[in-house]
Amino acid sequence: MSNVFIQLLLIGLVAGVAGGMFGIGGGAVMVPAMVLMMGMDQKFATGTSLGAQILPIGILAAIVYRKNGNLNIKHALLIAIGLIVGNLFGALFANLPFISSETMKRLYGIFLLLIGLRYLRLR
């Protein structure tokens, strides 16, 4: 097996574990891993991440959470509607000719930093 094949499988595995544990979109793990570890272009990594998530990847984890009373299906469906529309607008913005991959990296880094700081804030 090629090194790229193994790297991509490991990225998917780590993203899947993080998604199942924390409910984060796998892209929060997959995109930085593809950019930082594999040297992919930011936009290419984002598109690859979205392509990997087209199938219902969370279905088995959602079943486990539902069985344990930790899933509100109505809430999840409303969020899904927002995700569909939001993904479209996000993709249209990210692929504008004047939005570079460097700009996307910076925006993504700011986004992750703000979320991380918010989580680390103790109350």
Helices and strands as residue ranges (DSSP letters): H 3-22, H 27-36, H 42-52, H 59-67, H 73-94, H 101-120
